[in-house]
């Protein structure tokens, strides 16, 4: 249901991070803090607030001057619908979909953009939780190709980075 538009075809190299949030503030703060200090600022955060109240508006106001930030509200609780909605506003070439409790190392955007190229439509990255003891890592392997069956049985959306044009081509996330 998405058509190609001039903005989709002429996206700037960079990363649009689309985050659907519900009933969290400190976790969203941690995500925004991790983005505020990125060594490469060629990214934007698109927050889709699914709270019935204005739980994170003060947080958005606090961070809006320190990064490219878009904020939208959606009344319906549906993370796939929220991600699809946010993708409509993305201005960069790559899309990523962090959960509201994710955070990134300060050099994440820089490393991601330096390693990506036009060879693939999408990339799945490994995730870890250094705050847990012992630290958790999702996949045993560090790099290499995955077959489609592995990718879609092992990977959550927080690991997915996809070209904006490819995301729109496939119609986004299944909202059902």
Secondary structure, DSSP 8 states (H G I E B T S, - for coil): -----HHHHT-EEEEEEEEEE-S-SHHHHHHHHHHHT-S---EEEEEEE--SS-TTHHHHHHHTTTS-EEEEE-SS--HHHHHHHHHTT--EEEEE---TT----TTHHHHHHHH--TT-SEEE---EETTSSS-EES-S--S----HHHHHHH--GGGEEEEHHHHHHHTSS---
